[in-house]
């Protein structure tokens, strides 16, 4: 009962791994960047409008690593930052796909996920619109690899790419479950409740926060250092569709496992579920960090 109440108090509608999860992914990746790529990344990140706040008070020897870790949180930061427009959770119109850099003040929330649908009871499926996380990862990689695109645009696309590689390794950013109770999908677990209203606790938020809620880069770095290495074969798989398929499979096998039932809940969490979820999440962030490093080494070497 205590665990349930704590989860209900902490949970809320969120997006992918929380800041800690994204910083863990980035910390893993940063140590695997080639020296020339690391230097290129460091330079590009200085163009982000939040760079000064990321590095304020940080010891000189740690500035570059901390900036990279904090950069991983920027696409979530703009969801509540002044001057950015919430253009909704579904793409609409030509502005949804625009990629113009930091002058773009849209939040582009729909870039963070791709809701590959599945159903356990034969409910008709609705397929995800574009743009989405899959289309944007490819678009940002193309810009970063380009010999003609500006560094200003590459800086913007870099922070988004760092973030989205982490996002699609969170299983509830890759799928939506369709059931008779939720015929239009559960929105990546955001409509599956873990406690009765007015308590705010959703399955999506539980998975976002499963690795902890501290926003300290030092804490995230310690967590990253404590994780096992991702298997080389998996880390070298750069097919984004495979990453998403893995997340969908994990959602089916682990996210929607007991005590999560077939509808909208509320469902009461168990210690066993939490343990399985944490182990799965640790494996996903380790793999995301390793893959992010390979991607950046490929697209930014000598560019």
C-alpha positions as CSV (number, residue, x, y, z in Angstrom):
1,X,0.0,0.0,0.0
2,X,2.8,2.5,0.8
3,X,4.5,1.8,-2.5
4,X,1.3,2.3,-4.3
5,X,0.7,5.6,-2.6
6,X,4.2,6.8,-3.4
7,X,3.8,5.9,-7.0
8,X,0.6,7.8,-7.2
9,X,2.1,10.8,-5.7
10,X,5.1,10.8,-8.0
11,X,3.5,9.8,-11.3
12,X,2.1,12.2,-13.8
13,X,1.6,12.4,-17.5
14,X,5.1,12.7,-18.9
15,X,7.2,12.0,-21.9
16,X,9.7,9.1,-22.3
17,X,12.4,8.7,-19.8
18,X,12.5,11.6,-17.4
19,X,15.5,13.9,-17.2
20,X,17.5,11.3,-15.2
21,X,16.8,8.5,-17.7
22,X,17.9,10.7,-20.6
23,X,21.0,11.8,-18.9
24,X,22.0,8.2,-18.2
25,X,21.6,7.4,-21.9
26,X,23.8,10.5,-22.7
27,X,26.4,9.6,-20.1
28,X,26.8,6.2,-21.6
29,X,27.1,7.5,-25.1
30,X,29.6,10.3,-24.3
31,X,32.3,8.0,-23.1
32,X,32.0,6.0,-26.3
33,X,32.4,8.9,-28.8
34,X,35.6,9.1,-30.8
35,X,37.8,12.1,-29.8
36,X,37.1,14.0,-33.0
37,X,33.4,13.4,-32.7
38,X,33.4,14.4,-29.1
39,X,35.1,17.7,-30.0
40,X,32.5,18.3,-32.8
41,X,29.6,17.6,-30.5
42,X,31.0,19.9,-27.8
43,X,31.2,22.7,-30.3
44,X,27.7,22.2,-31.7
45,X,26.1,22.2,-28.3
46,X,27.5,25.6,-27.4
47,X,25.0,27.1,-29.9
48,X,22.0,25.9,-27.8
49,X,20.3,28.8,-26.1
50,X,20.4,27.0,-22.8
51,X,24.2,26.1,-22.9
52,X,25.0,28.8,-20.2
53,X,22.5,27.4,-17.8
54,X,23.6,23.8,-18.4
55,X,27.2,24.7,-17.5
56,X,26.7,27.4,-14.8
57,X,28.7,26.5,-11.7
58,X,30.1,23.3,-13.3
59,X,33.8,22.7,-12.8
60,X,35.8,23.3,-16.1
61,X,36.9,19.6,-16.3
62,X,33.3,18.5,-16.3
63,X,31.6,21.2,-18.4
64,X,31.6,19.3,-21.7
65,X,30.2,16.0,-20.3
66,X,27.6,17.8,-18.3
67,X,26.5,19.9,-21.3
68,X,26.0,16.7,-23.3
69,X,24.0,15.1,-20.6
70,X,21.8,18.2,-20.1
71,X,21.4,18.5,-23.8
72,X,19.5,15.2,-23.7
73,X,16.8,16.9,-21.7
74,X,16.3,20.0,-23.9
75,X,13.4,18.7,-26.1
76,X,11.4,18.0,-22.9
77,X,12.5,21.3,-21.3
78,X,10.9,23.4,-24.1
79,X,7.5,21.8,-23.2
80,X,7.3,24.2,-20.3
81,X,9.7,26.9,-21.2
82,X,8.4,30.4,-22.0
83,X,8.2,31.3,-25.7
84,X,7.5,27.8,-27.0
85,X,4.1,26.9,-28.6
86,X,2.3,23.7,-27.7
87,X,1.1,22.6,-31.1
88,X,-0.6,19.5,-29.8
89,X,0.2,15.8,-29.5
90,X,-0.7,14.9,-33.2
91,X,1.1,16.4,-36.2
92,X,-1.0,18.8,-38.4
93,X,0.0,20.9,-41.3
94,X,3.3,21.5,-43.0
95,X,4.9,23.1,-39.9
96,X,4.8,19.7,-38.2
97,X,7.8,18.5,-40.3
98,X,9.8,21.7,-40.5
99,X,13.4,21.6,-39.4
100,X,14.7,25.1,-39.3
101,X,16.7,25.2,-36.1
102,X,16.3,27.2,-32.9
103,X,14.1,29.8,-34.6
104,X,11.3,27.1,-34.6
105,X,9.3,27.7,-31.4
106,X,7.0,24.8,-31.8
107,X,7.3,22.1,-29.1
108,X,6.8,19.2,-31.6
109,X,5.5,16.8,-28.9
110,X,4.6,14.2,-31.6
111,X,8.3,13.9,-32.5
112,X,8.9,12.1,-29.3
113,X,7.1,8.8,-30.0
114,X,5.6,6.5,-32.6
115,X,2.6,4.6,-31.4
116,X,2.8,1.2,-33.2
117,X,-0.6,-0.3,-32.4
118,X,-1.5,-3.7,-31.1
119,X,-4.6,-5.3,-29.7
120,X,-5.2,-8.2,-27.3
121,X,-9.0,-8.5,-28.1
122,X,-9.3,-7.8,-31.8
123,X,-10.1,-4.1,-31.5
124,X,-9.5,-2.3,-34.8
125,X,-6.1,-0.6,-35.0
126,X,-5.2,3.0,-35.8
127,X,-1.8,3.6,-37.3
128,X,0.5,6.4,-36.3
129,X,0.7,9.6,-38.4
130,X,3.9,11.2,-39.7
131,X,6.1,12.9,-38.6
132,X,7.0,10.8,-35.6
133,X,10.1,9.6,-33.8
134,X,11.1,7.3,-36.6
135,X,10.9,9.9,-39.3
136,X,12.6,12.5,-37.3
137,X,15.6,10.3,-36.2
138,X,16.2,9.7,-39.9
139,X,15.9,13.4,-40.8
140,X,18.2,14.5,-38.0
141,X,20.8,11.9,-38.9
142,X,20.7,13.1,-42.5
143,X,21.3,16.7,-41.5
144,X,24.2,15.9,-39.2
145,X,25.9,13.8,-41.9
146,X,25.4,16.5,-44.5
147,X,28.5,18.5,-45.7
148,X,26.4,21.5,-46.6
149,X,24.0,22.0,-43.7
150,X,24.8,24.8,-41.2
151,X,26.2,24.2,-37.7
152,X,23.3,26.2,-36.3
153,X,20.8,23.6,-37.7
154,X,23.1,20.7,-36.8
155,X,23.1,21.9,-33.2
156,X,19.3,21.9,-33.1
157,X,19.1,18.5,-34.7
158,X,21.8,17.1,-32.4
159,X,19.9,17.8,-29.2
160,X,16.8,16.3,-30.7
161,X,18.6,13.2,-31.9
162,X,20.3,12.6,-28.5
163,X,16.8,12.8,-27.0
164,X,14.9,10.7,-29.5
165,X,17.3,7.8,-29.5
166,X,16.6,7.6,-25.8
167,X,12.8,8.0,-26.3
168,X,12.3,5.1,-28.7
169,X,14.1,2.7,-26.3
170,X,11.3,3.5,-23.7
171,X,8.7,0.8,-24.6
172,X,5.7,3.1,-24.1
173,X,7.1,5.5,-26.7
174,X,6.8,2.9,-29.4
175,X,3.4,1.5,-29.0
176,X,-0.3,2.0,-28.1
177,X,-2.6,-0.8,-26.9
178,X,-6.1,-0.9,-28.4
179,X,-8.8,-2.6,-26.4
180,X,-12.6,-2.5,-26.2
181,X,-12.3,-0.2,-23.2
182,X,-9.8,2.1,-25.1
183,X,-10.8,1.8,-28.7
184,X,-8.6,4.6,-29.8
185,X,-5.6,3.3,-28.0
186,X,-4.1,3.9,-24.5
187,X,-1.7,6.6,-25.8
188,X,1.5,4.8,-24.8
189,X,0.1,3.9,-21.4
190,X,-1.0,7.4,-20.5
191,X,-4.6,6.3,-20.2
192,X,-3.9,3.3,-18.1
193,X,-4.3,4.3,-14.5
194,X,-2.4,3.1,-11.5
195,X,-4.6,4.7,-8.9
196,X,-8.1,6.2,-8.7
197,X,-8.7,9.8,-9.4
198,X,-8.0,12.4,-8.2
199,X,-4.6,10.7,-7.7
200,X,-2.5,11.1,-10.8
201,X,-0.7,7.9,-11.7
202,X,-0.4,6.5,-15.2
203,X,1.5,3.5,-16.5
204,X,3.5,5.7,-18.8
205,X,4.7,7.9,-16.0
206,X,5.7,4.8,-13.9
207,X,8.0,3.7,-16.7
208,X,9.4,7.2,-17.2
209,X,10.4,7.3,-13.6
210,X,11.5,3.7,-12.9
211,X,15.2,4.6,-12.9
212,X,14.7,7.4,-10.3
213,X,13.7,11.0,-10.4
214,X,16.9,12.9,-9.4
215,X,17.9,15.6,-11.9
216,X,21.5,15.6,-10.8
217,X,24.0,14.9,-13.6
218,X,26.4,13.5,-11.0
219,X,23.7,11.0,-9.9
220,X,22.9,10.1,-13.5
221,X,26.6,9.5,-14.2
222,X,27.0,7.2,-11.2
223,X,23.9,5.3,-12.4
224,X,25.4,5.0,-15.9
225,X,28.7,3.7,-14.6
226,X,26.9,1.1,-12.6
227,X,25.1,-0.4,-15.6
228,X,26.5,-3.4,-17.5
229,X,27.7,-3.0,-21.0
230,X,25.2,-3.4,-23.8
231,X,25.9,-6.5,-26.0
232,X,28.1,-5.5,-29.0
233,X,25.8,-7.1,-31.5
234,X,22.8,-5.2,-30.3
235,X,24.7,-1.9,-30.0
236,X,25.8,-2.1,-33.6
237,X,22.2,-2.5,-34.9
238,X,21.6,1.0,-36.3
239,X,18.2,0.2,-37.9
240,X,15.8,2.4,-36.1
241,X,12.9,0.2,-37.0
242,X,14.6,-2.6,-35.0
243,X,14.9,-0.4,-31.9
244,X,11.2,0.3,-32.1
245,X,10.2,-3.3,-32.7
246,X,12.3,-4.3,-29.6
247,X,10.4,-1.7,-27.6
248,X,7.0,-3.0,-28.9
249,X,8.0,-6.6,-28.0
250,X,9.1,-5.5,-24.5
251,X,5.8,-3.6,-24.0
252,X,3.8,-6.8,-24.9
253,X,5.9,-9.1,-22.7
254,X,6.7,-6.9,-19.7
255,X,4.9,-3.5,-19.6
256,X,1.4,-5.0,-20.0
257,X,2.2,-7.9,-17.7
258,X,0.3,-8.6,-14.5
259,X,-0.9,-6.7,-12.5
260,X,-1.7,-4.6,-15.6
261,X,-5.0,-5.8,-16.9
262,X,-6.7,-5.4,-20.3
263,X,-8.4,-2.1,-19.7
264,X,-7.8,1.4,-18.3
265,X,-7.4,0.3,-14.6
266,X,-6.7,1.5,-12.0
267,X,-4.2,-1.3,-11.3
268,X,-2.2,-1.6,-8.1
269,X,1.6,-2.0,-8.6
270,X,3.5,-4.9,-7.1
271,X,7.1,-5.1,-6.0
272,X,7.7,-7.9,-8.5
273,X,6.5,-5.8,-11.4
274,X,8.6,-2.9,-10.3
275,X,11.7,-5.1,-10.1
276,X,11.1,-6.5,-13.6
277,X,10.4,-3.0,-15.0
278,X,13.6,-1.6,-13.5
279,X,15.8,-4.4,-14.9
280,X,14.2,-4.0,-18.3
281,X,14.6,-0.2,-18.2
282,X,18.3,-0.5,-17.3
283,X,18.9,-2.8,-20.3
284,X,17.1,-0.3,-22.6
285,X,19.0,2.8,-21.5
286,X,22.3,0.8,-21.7
287,X,21.5,-0.2,-25.3
288,X,20.3,3.3,-26.2
289,X,23.5,4.9,-25.0
290,X,25.7,2.5,-26.8
291,X,23.7,2.9,-30.0
292,X,23.6,6.7,-29.7
293,X,27.4,6.7,-29.6
294,X,27.7,4.5,-32.7
295,X,25.2,6.8,-34.6
296,X,27.0,10.0,-33.7
297,X,30.4,8.5,-34.5
298,X,29.0,7.5,-37.9
299,X,27.3,10.7,-38.8
300,X,29.7,13.3,-37.4
301,X,33.2,11.8,-38.0
302,X,35.1,14.3,-40.2
303,X,32.0,16.6,-40.5
